[in-house]
Protein backbone atom coordinates (compact mmCIF):
# COMPACT_ATOMS: atom_id res chain seq x y z
CA UNK A 1 0.00 0.00 0.00
CA UNK A 2 1.38 3.40 -0.92
CA UNK A 3 2.01 5.94 1.80
CA UNK A 4 -0.51 8.39 0.32
CA UNK A 5 -3.20 5.69 0.26
CA UNK A 6 -2.32 4.74 3.83
CA UNK A 7 -2.53 8.38 4.96
CA UNK A 8 -5.85 8.74 3.18
CA UNK A 9 -7.18 5.64 4.92
CA UNK A 10 -5.96 6.84 8.34
CA UNK A 11 -7.44 10.29 7.70
CA UNK A 12 -10.80 8.79 6.75
CA UNK A 13 -10.78 6.59 9.83
CA UNK A 14 -10.01 9.58 12.07
CA UNK A 15 -12.83 11.62 10.54
CA UNK A 16 -15.22 8.70 11.04
CA UNK A 17 -14.17 8.21 14.67
CA UNK A 18 -14.46 11.91 15.50
CA UNK A 19 -17.88 11.97 13.90
CA UNK A 20 -19.03 9.01 15.97
CA UNK A 21 -17.62 10.33 19.22
CA UNK A 22 -18.46 13.97 18.67
CA UNK A 23 -22.20 13.75 18.93
CA UNK A 24 -23.79 13.19 22.30
CA UNK A 25 -27.20 13.91 20.84
CA UNK A 26 -29.31 10.80 20.31
CA UNK A 27 -29.89 9.89 16.70
CA UNK A 28 -33.30 8.22 16.92
CA UNK A 29 -36.11 7.10 19.19
CA UNK A 30 -34.28 3.87 20.00
CA UNK A 31 -31.28 5.59 21.64
CA UNK A 32 -32.72 5.87 25.16
CA UNK A 33 -34.12 2.32 25.13
CA UNK A 34 -30.74 1.00 23.95
CA UNK A 35 -29.02 2.86 26.76
CA UNK A 36 -31.50 1.36 29.23
CA UNK A 37 -30.61 -2.12 27.96
CA UNK A 38 -26.90 -1.31 28.07
CA UNK A 39 -27.21 -0.17 31.70
CA UNK A 40 -29.01 -3.39 32.62
CA UNK A 41 -26.30 -5.41 30.88
CA UNK A 42 -23.84 -4.29 33.57
CA UNK A 43 -25.91 -5.85 36.34
CA UNK A 44 -24.26 -9.26 35.96
CA UNK A 45 -20.98 -7.58 36.91
CA UNK A 46 -22.56 -5.77 39.85
CA UNK A 47 -24.34 -8.82 41.25
CA UNK A 48 -21.23 -11.03 40.94
CA UNK A 49 -19.39 -8.65 43.25
CA UNK A 50 -22.32 -8.41 45.64
CA UNK A 51 -22.63 -12.20 45.74
CA UNK A 52 -18.91 -12.75 46.31
CA UNK A 53 -18.83 -10.18 49.11
CA UNK A 54 -22.17 -11.26 50.63
CA UNK A 55 -23.62 -7.80 50.02
CA UNK A 56 -27.35 -7.22 49.69
CA UNK A 57 -28.88 -6.36 46.33
CA UNK A 58 -30.26 -3.13 47.75
CA UNK A 59 -27.71 -0.45 48.61
CA UNK A 60 -29.92 2.44 49.74
CA UNK A 61 -26.98 4.79 50.31
CA UNK A 62 -25.52 4.26 46.81
CA UNK A 63 -28.99 4.48 45.25
CA UNK A 64 -29.69 7.83 46.94
CA UNK A 65 -26.25 9.14 45.95
CA UNK A 66 -26.93 8.15 42.35
CA UNK A 67 -30.38 9.75 42.35
CA UNK A 68 -29.04 13.02 43.78
CA UNK A 69 -26.15 13.05 41.29
CA UNK A 70 -28.49 12.38 38.36
CA UNK A 71 -30.92 15.06 39.55
CA UNK A 72 -28.07 17.60 39.59
CA UNK A 73 -26.84 16.51 36.16
CA UNK A 74 -30.39 16.52 34.84
CA UNK A 75 -31.03 20.04 36.04
CA UNK A 76 -27.93 21.16 34.12
CA UNK A 77 -29.61 19.68 31.04
CA UNK A 78 -32.85 21.51 31.84
CA UNK A 79 -34.71 18.48 33.16
CA UNK A 80 -37.05 18.62 36.16
CA UNK A 81 -35.46 16.94 39.19
CA UNK A 82 -38.57 14.86 39.91
CA UNK A 83 -38.68 13.46 36.36
CA UNK A 84 -35.01 12.51 36.57
CA UNK A 85 -35.43 10.94 40.01
CA UNK A 86 -38.43 8.88 38.93
CA UNK A 87 -36.76 7.79 35.69
CA UNK A 88 -33.64 6.56 37.46
CA UNK A 89 -35.61 5.08 40.36
CA UNK A 90 -37.33 2.88 37.78
CA UNK A 91 -34.01 1.89 36.24
CA UNK A 92 -32.61 1.08 39.68
CA UNK A 93 -35.65 -1.03 40.53
CA UNK A 94 -35.32 -2.89 37.24
CA UNK A 95 -31.62 -3.49 37.98
CA UNK A 96 -32.42 -4.86 41.45
CA UNK A 97 -35.05 -7.21 40.01
CA UNK A 98 -32.49 -8.42 37.47
CA UNK A 99 -29.85 -8.94 40.16
CA UNK A 100 -32.32 -10.89 42.30
CA UNK A 101 -33.21 -13.09 39.31
CA UNK A 102 -29.50 -13.69 38.66
CA UNK A 103 -28.94 -14.74 42.27
CA UNK A 104 -31.84 -17.20 42.06
CA UNK A 105 -30.47 -18.61 38.82
CA UNK A 106 -26.88 -18.82 40.10
CA UNK A 107 -27.01 -19.30 43.89
CA UNK A 108 -23.41 -20.56 43.81
CA UNK A 109 -22.25 -18.15 41.11
CA UNK A 110 -22.24 -18.42 37.34
CA UNK A 111 -20.31 -21.64 36.58
CA UNK A 112 -19.04 -20.21 33.29
CA UNK A 113 -17.18 -17.51 35.23
CA UNK A 114 -15.35 -19.73 37.72
CA UNK A 115 -11.76 -18.60 38.06
CA UNK A 116 -12.35 -15.25 36.38
CA UNK A 117 -11.50 -12.19 38.45
CA UNK A 118 -14.30 -10.14 39.92
CA UNK A 119 -14.95 -6.82 38.27
CA UNK A 120 -13.87 -3.74 40.20
CA UNK A 121 -16.99 -1.71 41.02
CA UNK A 122 -15.18 1.52 41.84
CA UNK A 123 -12.67 1.44 38.97
CA UNK A 124 -14.63 -0.11 36.11
CA UNK A 125 -18.32 -0.68 36.71
CA UNK A 126 -19.51 2.46 38.53
CA UNK A 127 -17.64 4.88 36.23
CA UNK A 128 -19.18 3.09 33.24
CA UNK A 129 -22.63 3.28 34.82
CA UNK A 130 -22.12 6.96 35.63
CA UNK A 131 -21.15 7.70 32.00
CA UNK A 132 -24.17 5.74 30.83
CA UNK A 133 -26.34 7.71 33.23
CA UNK A 134 -25.19 10.99 31.73
CA UNK A 135 -25.87 9.68 28.21
CA UNK A 136 -29.30 8.57 29.38
CA UNK A 137 -29.99 12.09 30.67
CA UNK A 138 -29.12 13.57 27.29
CA UNK A 139 -31.37 11.06 25.56
CA UNK A 140 -34.16 11.67 28.07
CA UNK A 141 -33.97 15.43 27.48
CA UNK A 142 -34.27 14.90 23.73
CA UNK A 143 -37.12 12.43 24.18
CA UNK A 144 -39.03 14.84 26.42
CA UNK A 145 -38.69 17.56 23.78
CA UNK A 146 -40.24 15.31 21.15
CA UNK A 147 -43.30 14.80 23.35
CA UNK A 148 -44.06 11.42 21.76
CA UNK A 149 -44.04 9.17 24.78
CA UNK A 150 -46.04 6.36 23.15
CA UNK A 151 -43.40 5.81 20.48
CA UNK A 152 -40.63 5.91 23.08
CA UNK A 153 -42.45 3.51 25.40
CA UNK A 154 -43.05 1.08 22.52
CA UNK A 155 -39.40 1.28 21.43
CA UNK A 156 -38.24 0.66 25.00
CA UNK A 157 -40.56 -2.29 25.46
CA UNK A 158 -39.28 -3.80 22.22
CA UNK A 159 -35.60 -3.31 23.12
CA UNK A 160 -36.03 -4.71 26.63
CA UNK A 161 -38.05 -7.68 25.39
CA UNK A 162 -35.56 -8.48 22.63
CA UNK A 163 -32.75 -8.33 25.20
CA UNK A 164 -34.55 -11.13 27.05
CA UNK A 165 -35.47 -9.40 30.29
CA UNK A 166 -38.31 -10.66 32.47
CA UNK A 167 -41.71 -9.00 32.61
CA UNK A 168 -40.87 -7.69 36.08
CA UNK A 169 -37.63 -6.05 34.93
CA UNK A 170 -39.32 -4.59 31.85
CA UNK A 171 -42.27 -3.25 33.85
CA UNK A 172 -40.00 -1.45 36.33
CA UNK A 173 -37.82 0.06 33.60
CA UNK A 174 -40.88 1.20 31.64
CA UNK A 175 -42.52 2.66 34.73
CA UNK A 176 -39.43 4.77 35.31
CA UNK A 177 -39.30 5.79 31.66
CA UNK A 178 -42.95 6.80 31.64
CA UNK A 179 -42.44 8.95 34.76
CA UNK A 180 -39.34 10.52 33.25
CA UNK A 181 -41.17 11.46 30.07
CA UNK A 182 -43.97 13.29 31.92
N, C-alpha and C positions, 0 to 999 in steps of 0.2 A: 504494500500500500504506500502510495506516495505521501510525503510529509504534508502537502497541501490538502490532500483528501483526508488525512488523519486529523489535521487541524480543523477542517470543515466539520468532520464528524463530531469532534470534541466540542466545538462551538455550538453545534445543533443540540447536542446532549445538554450542555449547560443552559441554553435558552429554554429547553423543555423543562429541566429541573427547576429553574427559577420560576417559570410559569406555574408549575404545579405547587410549589411551596409558597409562592407569593400571594395567593389568594386565600384569605381565611373566610371568605363569604361563601356560604353553601351554594352549590350549583343547581340543586333541584329539590323537590319535595321529599326525596328519600334520604337526604343527608342526615337530618336529625334522627330518624329511625335507625340508620346504619350506625350512627354514633352510640345510640342506646344499646344496640346489639354488641358493638365493640366494647363498651363499658362492662356489660354483663360477661363478656368472654374472659375478662380478667378475674372473675370470681373463683375460678378453679385455683388460681395462684393464691388468692387471699385465704380461701378455706383450707388449703393444704397447710399453710403456716398456722392458722388457728387450730387445726386439728393436732398438728405436731407439738404445739405449745400448750395444748389443753385450754385454749381461750374460747370464750363463748362467741357465738355468731354475732350477737348484738354487742356493739361497743358504743354505748350512748354518748360518751365523751367525744369520740372521734366523729360520730355522726353529727353532733351539734356543731363541732368545729367546722366540719365540711359545709353544713348548711349556712353558717354565718359567713364563711369565706365566699361561698357561691352567691349569697345575697349581696355582699359587697361588690363582687365582680359584676354581678348582674345589674346593679344600680349604675355602675360605670357605663354599661351598655344601654342604659335607659330602660331597664326592665323593672317592673314593680317587685319589691322584695318578697311579698307574699306569693306571687306567681312563681318566682324562682325557688322559694322554700318548698312549695307544694310539688313542683316538678321534681326537684331532687329528692324530696321525701319519698315520692313514688318510686324513683329509681333505686333508692336505698332499700326500700321494702322489697322490691323485686330481687335485688341482689341477695338479701337475707333469705328469702324463700329459696333461691337457687342454691345458696350455700347449705341450707338445711337439707334440701333434696340430695345434694352431693354427699353430705355426711351419712344420710340413710343408705345411699347406694354403695358407698365405700367406707363402712364403719372402721375398717382397719387401714384405710388409705387406698389410693388407686394403685393396683398391682402393676400397672404398666410404668409407674414412676418410681418403683423401688430402686434405691441406690442413687437417684438423681438428687442433686442439692435442692434445698428449699429456696424459693425465691426470697429476695430481701425486700420486705415491705417498704422500708424507709428509703432505700436507694433506687429501687426499680419500680415497684408496683404503685406506690402512692404518687410519686411524681408523674407516672404515666396516667393515672386516674385523674390527677389534678389538671394535666394538660387536656385530657379528654373533656373534663368538666368545662373548661374554658371554651373549647370548641363547641360543646353542646349549648353553652350560653349564646354564642354567636348565632348558631343555627336556630335556637329558640327565638331570638330577637327577630330574625328574618321571617320565621314562620308566623310569629304574632303579627307582623306587618302585613302579611298576605291575607290574614283573616279568613282562611279557608281551613278551619279545623277538621272538617269531615274528611277531606283529602289526606291531611296529615295523619289523622287517626287511622284511616284505612291503610296508608303506607306503613305506619308503624306496626299495626297488627300483622300485616303480611310479612314484614322483615322478621319480626319476633317469632312468628309461626314457622317460617322457613328455616330459622336458625335452630328450631327444635325445642324451644322453651315450653314449659308446662303452662296450662291455663292459668294457674295461680300466679306465676311469674309474669305472664303477659298481662293479666288483669291489673296487677299492681303497677307495672310500667306504664300502661295505658291510662290508668287513673291519674298518675302523676303528670303525664303528658297533657291530658285534658285540662287539669287544673292550671298547668303552666301556660296553656294557650288562651285561657280566659282573661 
